[in-house]
């Protein structure tokens, strides 16, 4: 694969999967959300990542969402299918479907269980996937949720695999992010998954893209923030970075789970967040009122009442 032909940059949100009260995928809301993101100025979307509640979806549902996303995007933005799974064969199955329908690539989370014996096991997993389907792969490292962390040294080995063209690095450890970027940044696209935490610092070190869940509830301002970082408008970038951190702190305050909180904050802004699907549950009171008041305090326009 010619890695130089893949150009993944800018803000590429990992979008939510809206469910109705019965737990069904709300296809109209999903399509609307993609249209809204196009309006924000994003360069692509990632489908069924963590914000998309991949763990609550069947393989067939995920493949169906990839197809819906391609139809909704209509070539206006890139569509990346998040295909991470414990079994390599499930990843391969989803990657084949993604390639057949024209997705621009796949974001592949490392197996999150069980803990693998060695780095060799992780390399073998991705090598098997690369060998099976000729589709650009974005690695996804999220050590806060995955027992199989990709250290900078492992990332360097994975970057040599033919189909691997990028990584979404979501470590909260800046030292590891920095080392990883300088080990492989000249071989693959290094995208930050921590836009809200250190987006400005990442861009100042050369990063040119982000895959983030923040855009779901932060909207066009997340793109404005990233562009300010790229343009060197440090005053504006620092101001928006603080807002991003405050928004994330609000989402996770009082032990809230991030993903239902993102959906609740979307719903409070009349955005198509929808409901969570078990094992997660949609938020009720007092969380909704706390989120509503917090959003207002941060300057967001809240047009919905804090009702369950």
ZAKESE-72249 format. One record per residue (C-alpha): residue in one letter; x, z, y; residue number from 1. Coordinates in Angstrom, 1 decimal, always signed. Example, Ala and Ser with C-alpha at 12.3 -4.5 7.8 and 13.67 -1.06 7.14 Angstrom:
REM residues 2
REC resn   east     up  north resi
REC    A  +12.3   +7.8   -4.5    1
REC    S  +13.7   +7.1   -1.1    2
END
This chain:
REM residues 308
REC resn   east     up  north resi
REC    X   +0.0   +0.0   +0.0    1
REC    X   +1.3   -0.9   +3.5    2
REC    X   +0.9   +2.5   +5.2    3
REC    X   +1.7   +0.9   +8.6    4
REC    X   -1.7   -0.9   +8.6    5
REC    X   -3.7   +2.4   +8.7    6
REC    X   -4.4   +3.6  +12.2    7
REC    X   -6.1   +7.0  +12.1    8
REC    X   -6.0   +8.7  +15.5    9
REC    X   -8.2  +10.4  +18.1   10
REC    X  -11.1  +12.8  +17.3   11
REC    X  -12.5  +12.3  +13.8   12
REC    X  -15.1  +15.0  +13.3   13
REC    X  -16.0  +16.4   +9.8   14
REC    X  -19.7  +16.2  +10.3   15
REC    X  -22.4  +18.5   +8.9   16
REC    X  -24.9  +17.5   +6.3   17
REC    X  -28.4  +18.4   +7.6   18
REC    X  -30.8  +19.8   +5.1   19
REC    X  -34.5  +20.5   +5.5   20
REC    X  -36.1  +23.8   +4.8   21
REC    X  -36.5  +22.8   +1.1   22
REC    X  -32.8  +21.9   +0.8   23
REC    X  -33.3  +18.2   +0.8   24
REC    X  -30.8  +15.9   +2.7   25
REC    X  -32.4  +15.0   +6.0   26
REC    X  -31.3  +11.4   +6.1   27
REC    X  -32.8  +10.6   +9.5   28
REC    X  -31.0  +13.6  +11.0   29
REC    X  -27.8  +12.5   +9.3   30
REC    X  -28.0   +9.0  +10.8   31
REC    X  -28.9  +10.5  +14.2   32
REC    X  -25.9  +12.7  +14.1   33
REC    X  -23.6   +9.7  +13.5   34
REC    X  -25.1   +7.9  +16.4   35
REC    X  -24.6  +11.0  +18.6   36
REC    X  -20.9  +11.2  +17.6   37
REC    X  -20.4   +7.5  +18.4   38
REC    X  -21.7   +8.3  +21.8   39
REC    X  -19.2  +11.1  +22.2   40
REC    X  -16.4   +8.6  +21.8   41
REC    X  -15.0   +9.7  +18.4   42
REC    X  -12.9   +7.2  +16.5   43
REC    X  -14.3   +8.1  +13.0   44
REC    X  -16.2  +10.6  +11.0   45
REC    X  -15.5  +12.4   +7.8   46
REC    X  -18.4  +12.8   +5.3   47
REC    X  -18.9  +15.7   +3.0   48
REC    X  -15.9  +17.8   +4.0   49
REC    X  -16.1  +21.5   +4.4   50
REC    X  -18.5  +21.3   +7.4   51
REC    X  -20.6  +18.9   +5.2   52
REC    X  -21.0  +21.6   +2.5   53
REC    X  -19.5  +19.5   -0.2   54
REC    X  -19.7  +22.4   -2.7   55
REC    X  -23.5  +22.3   -2.5   56
REC    X  -23.8  +18.6   -3.2   57
REC    X  -23.7  +16.7   -6.4   58
REC    X  -21.3  +13.8   -6.9   59
REC    X  -24.2  +11.3   -6.7   60
REC    X  -25.4  +12.9   -3.4   61
REC    X  -22.0  +12.7   -1.9   62
REC    X  -21.7   +9.0   -2.9   63
REC    X  -25.2   +8.4   -1.4   64
REC    X  -24.1  +10.1   +1.9   65
REC    X  -21.0   +7.8   +2.0   66
REC    X  -23.3   +4.8   +1.7   67
REC    X  -25.7   +6.2   +4.4   68
REC    X  -22.8   +6.8   +6.7   69
REC    X  -21.5   +3.2   +6.3   70
REC    X  -24.9   +1.9   +7.1   71
REC    X  -25.3   +4.1  +10.1   72
REC    X  -21.8   +3.5  +11.5   73
REC    X  -22.2   -0.3  +11.4   74
REC    X  -18.5   -0.7  +11.9   75
REC    X  -18.5   +1.1  +15.2   76
REC    X  -16.2   +3.9  +14.0   77
REC    X  -14.1   +4.6  +10.9   78
REC    X  -15.8   +6.3   +7.9   79
REC    X  -13.7   +8.6   +5.8   80
REC    X  -15.2   +9.8   +2.5   81
REC    X  -14.2  +13.4   +1.7   82
REC    X  -13.9  +13.3   -2.1   83
REC    X  -12.0  +16.5   -3.0   84
REC    X  -13.0  +18.0   -6.3   85
REC    X  -11.5  +20.1   -9.0   86
REC    X  -11.5  +17.3  -11.6   87
REC    X   -9.3  +14.3  -10.7   88
REC    X  -11.8  +12.0  -12.5   89
REC    X  -14.6  +13.1  -10.1   90
REC    X  -12.3  +12.3   -7.1   91
REC    X  -11.5   +8.9   -8.7   92
REC    X  -15.2   +8.2   -9.2   93
REC    X  -16.0   +8.9   -5.6   94
REC    X  -13.0   +7.0   -4.4   95
REC    X  -14.1   +3.9   -6.3   96
REC    X  -17.5   +4.1   -4.8   97
REC    X  -16.0   +4.6   -1.3   98
REC    X  -13.8   +1.6   -1.7   99
REC    X  -16.6   -0.6   -3.0  100
REC    X  -18.8   +0.1   +0.0  101
REC    X  -16.0   -0.4   +2.5  102
REC    X  -15.1   +3.2   +3.6  103
REC    X  -11.8   +3.2   +5.5  104
REC    X  -10.3   +5.9   +3.2  105
REC    X  -10.8   +9.2   +1.4  106
REC    X   -9.9  +12.7   +2.5  107
REC    X   -8.9  +14.6   -0.7  108
REC    X   -8.8  +18.4   -0.8  109
REC    X   -6.4  +19.9   -3.3  110
REC    X   -8.2  +21.4   -6.4  111
REC    X   -9.4  +24.8   -5.1  112
REC    X   -9.6  +26.4   -8.5  113
REC    X   -7.7  +27.3  -10.7  114
REC    X   -4.4  +28.2   -9.2  115
REC    X   -2.0  +25.5  -10.5  116
REC    X   +1.2  +26.4  -12.3  117
REC    X   +3.6  +24.5  -10.0  118
REC    X   +3.9  +21.9   -7.3  119
REC    X   +4.4  +19.3  -10.0  120
REC    X   +0.8  +19.8  -11.1  121
REC    X   -0.4  +19.1   -7.5  122
REC    X   +1.8  +16.0   -7.2  123
REC    X   +0.5  +14.8  -10.6  124
REC    X   -3.1  +15.2   -9.4  125
REC    X   -2.7  +13.1   -6.4  126
REC    X   -0.5  +10.5   -8.2  127
REC    X   -3.3  +10.0  -10.7  128
REC    X   -5.8   +9.4   -8.0  129
REC    X   -3.5   +7.1   -6.1  130
REC    X   -2.8   +5.1   -9.3  131
REC    X   -6.5   +4.7  -10.1  132
REC    X   -7.9   +3.4   -6.8  133
REC    X   -6.2   +1.4   -4.0  134
REC    X   -7.7   +3.4   -1.1  135
REC    X   -5.9   +5.2   +1.7  136
REC    X   -5.8   +8.9   +1.1  137
REC    X   -5.8  +11.7   +3.7  138
REC    X   -4.5  +14.9   +2.2  139
REC    X   -6.4  +18.1   +3.2  140
REC    X   -4.6  +21.4   +3.3  141
REC    X   -6.8  +24.4   +4.1  142
REC    X   -5.0  +27.5   +2.8  143
REC    X   -7.5  +29.9   +4.2  144
REC    X  -10.1  +28.6   +1.7  145
REC    X   -7.9  +27.1   -1.1  146
REC    X   -5.7  +28.9   -3.6  147
REC    X   -3.5  +25.8   -3.9  148
REC    X   -1.7  +25.6   -0.6  149
REC    X   +0.4  +22.6   +0.4  150
REC    X   +3.6  +24.0   +1.8  151
REC    X   +5.6  +21.7   +4.0  152
REC    X   +7.9  +21.0   +1.1  153
REC    X   +5.0  +20.0   -1.1  154
REC    X   +3.5  +17.9   +1.7  155
REC    X   +6.8  +16.1   +1.9  156
REC    X   +6.6  +15.2   -1.8  157
REC    X   +3.0  +14.1   -1.5  158
REC    X   +3.8  +11.8   +1.4  159
REC    X   +5.9   +9.6   -0.9  160
REC    X   +2.8   +8.8   -3.0  161
REC    X   +1.7   +5.2   -2.4  162
REC    X   -1.9   +5.8   -1.3  163
REC    X   -1.2   +8.9   +0.8  164
REC    X   -1.2   +7.8   +4.5  165
REC    X   -2.3  +11.0   +6.4  166
REC    X   -2.9  +14.7   +6.2  167
REC    X   -5.5  +17.0   +7.8  168
REC    X   -3.4  +20.1   +8.2  169
REC    X   -5.6  +23.2   +8.7  170
REC    X   -3.1  +25.9   +8.3  171
REC    X   -3.4  +28.6  +11.0  172
REC    X   +0.4  +29.2  +10.7  173
REC    X   +2.0  +27.3  +13.5  174
REC    X   +5.5  +27.6  +12.0  175
REC    X   +4.2  +25.8   +8.8  176
REC    X   +2.4  +23.2  +10.8  177
REC    X   +5.5  +22.5  +12.9  178
REC    X   +7.8  +22.2   +9.9  179
REC    X   +5.4  +20.0   +8.0  180
REC    X   +5.0  +17.7  +11.0  181
REC    X   +8.7  +17.3  +11.4  182
REC    X   +9.2  +16.7   +7.7  183
REC    X   +6.6  +13.9   +7.3  184
REC    X   +5.4  +12.9  +10.7  185
REC    X   +7.5   +9.7  +10.6  186
REC    X   +6.0   +8.7   +7.2  187
REC    X   +2.2   +9.6   +7.4  188
REC    X   -0.3  +10.4  +10.1  189
REC    X   -0.3  +14.1  +10.8  190
REC    X   -3.7  +15.2  +12.0  191
REC    X   -4.5  +18.8  +13.0  192
REC    X   -7.5  +20.5  +11.5  193
REC    X   -7.1  +23.4  +14.0  194
REC    X   -8.1  +21.6  +17.3  195
REC    X   -9.6  +24.8  +18.7  196
REC    X   -6.6  +26.9  +17.8  197
REC    X   -3.6  +24.8  +18.8  198
REC    X   -4.8  +21.3  +19.7  199
REC    X   -2.7  +21.1  +22.9  200
REC    X   +0.5  +22.3  +21.2  201
REC    X   +0.0  +19.9  +18.3  202
REC    X   -0.4  +16.9  +20.7  203
REC    X   +2.6  +18.0  +22.8  204
REC    X   +4.6  +17.8  +19.5  205
REC    X   +3.5  +14.3  +18.8  206
REC    X   +0.2  +14.6  +16.9  207
REC    X   -2.2  +11.8  +17.8  208
REC    X   -5.3  +12.7  +15.8  209
REC    X   -7.6  +15.5  +14.7  210
REC    X  -10.2  +16.0  +12.0  211
REC    X  -12.3  +18.9  +13.2  212
REC    X  -15.7  +20.6  +12.7  213
REC    X  -15.8  +21.7  +16.3  214
REC    X  -17.2  +18.4  +17.6  215
REC    X  -20.5  +19.2  +15.7  216
REC    X  -21.3  +22.0  +18.2  217
REC    X  -18.9  +21.3  +21.0  218
REC    X  -19.8  +17.6  +21.4  219
REC    X  -18.3  +15.2  +23.8  220
REC    X  -16.2  +17.9  +25.4  221
REC    X  -14.1  +18.0  +22.3  222
REC    X  -13.1  +14.4  +22.8  223
REC    X  -12.5  +15.1  +26.5  224
REC    X  -10.2  +18.0  +25.5  225
REC    X   -8.2  +15.9  +23.1  226
REC    X   -7.9  +13.1  +25.7  227
REC    X   -6.7  +15.5  +28.3  228
REC    X   -4.0  +16.7  +25.8  229
REC    X   -2.9  +13.1  +25.2  230
REC    X   -2.9  +12.3  +28.9  231
REC    X   -0.8  +15.3  +29.8  232
REC    X   -3.5  +16.9  +32.0  233
REC    X   -2.3  +20.4  +31.0  234
REC    X   -4.5  +22.3  +33.4  235
REC    X   -7.7  +20.7  +32.1  236
REC    X   -6.5  +21.0  +28.5  237
REC    X   -5.7  +24.7  +28.8  238
REC    X   -9.1  +25.3  +30.3  239
REC    X  -10.9  +23.5  +27.6  240
REC    X   -8.7  +25.0  +24.9  241
REC    X   -9.8  +28.5  +26.0  242
REC    X  -13.5  +27.4  +25.8  243
REC    X  -12.8  +26.0  +22.3  244
REC    X  -11.3  +29.3  +21.1  245
REC    X  -14.2  +31.3  +22.7  246
REC    X  -16.7  +29.0  +20.9  247
REC    X  -15.0  +29.5  +17.6  248
REC    X  -14.8  +33.3  +18.1  249
REC    X  -18.5  +33.3  +18.9  250
REC    X  -19.3  +31.4  +15.7  251
REC    X  -17.4  +33.8  +13.5  252
REC    X  -18.2  +37.1  +15.3  253
REC    X  -20.0  +39.8  +13.3  254
REC    X  -18.7  +38.4  +10.0  255
REC    X  -20.8  +35.2  +10.3  256
REC    X  -19.9  +32.3   +8.0  257
REC    X  -18.6  +29.4  +10.0  258
REC    X  -20.7  +26.7   +8.5  259
REC    X  -24.2  +28.1   +9.0  260
REC    X  -23.1  +29.2  +12.5  261
REC    X  -22.1  +25.6  +13.4  262
REC    X  -25.5  +24.4  +12.3  263
REC    X  -27.3  +27.2  +14.2  264
REC    X  -25.3  +26.4  +17.4  265
REC    X  -26.2  +22.7  +16.9  266
REC    X  -29.9  +23.5  +16.5  267
REC    X  -29.8  +25.7  +19.6  268
REC    X  -28.7  +22.6  +21.5  269
REC    X  -31.3  +20.4  +19.9  270
REC    X  -28.6  +18.6  +17.8  271
REC    X  -29.4  +17.7  +14.2  272
REC    X  -27.7  +20.6  +12.4  273
REC    X  -30.6  +21.3  +10.1  274
REC    X  -30.5  +24.1   +7.5  275
REC    X  -27.8  +25.3   +5.2  276
REC    X  -28.0  +24.8   +1.4  277
REC    X  -27.4  +27.6   -1.1  278
REC    X  -25.1  +29.4   -1.8  279
REC    X  -25.0  +29.5   +2.1  280
REC    X  -28.2  +30.5   +4.0  281
REC    X  -29.3  +29.6   +7.4  282
REC    X  -28.8  +32.3  +10.0  283
REC    X  -31.6  +34.6  +11.2  284
REC    X  -31.8  +37.4  +13.7  285
REC    X  -29.9  +39.0  +15.4  286
REC    X  -27.4  +36.2  +14.9  287
REC    X  -29.5  +33.5  +16.5  288
REC    X  -30.0  +35.5  +19.7  289
REC    X  -26.3  +36.4  +19.8  290
REC    X  -25.3  +32.7  +19.4  291
REC    X  -27.9  +31.6  +22.0  292
REC    X  -26.7  +34.1  +24.6  293
REC    X  -23.1  +33.3  +23.8  294
REC    X  -23.6  +29.6  +24.2  295
REC    X  -25.3  +30.1  +27.6  296
REC    X  -22.4  +32.3  +28.7  297
REC    X  -20.0  +29.5  +27.8  298
REC    X  -21.9  +27.0  +29.9  299
REC    X  -23.7  +25.1  +27.1  300
REC    X  -27.3  +23.8  +27.7  301
REC    X  -29.5  +25.6  +25.2  302
REC    X  -32.9  +24.0  +24.9  303
REC    X  -34.1  +25.6  +21.7  304
REC    X  -35.4  +29.1  +21.2  305
REC    X  -33.6  +31.4  +18.9  306
REC    X  -36.1  +31.2  +16.1  307
REC    X  -35.4  +31.1  +12.4  308
END
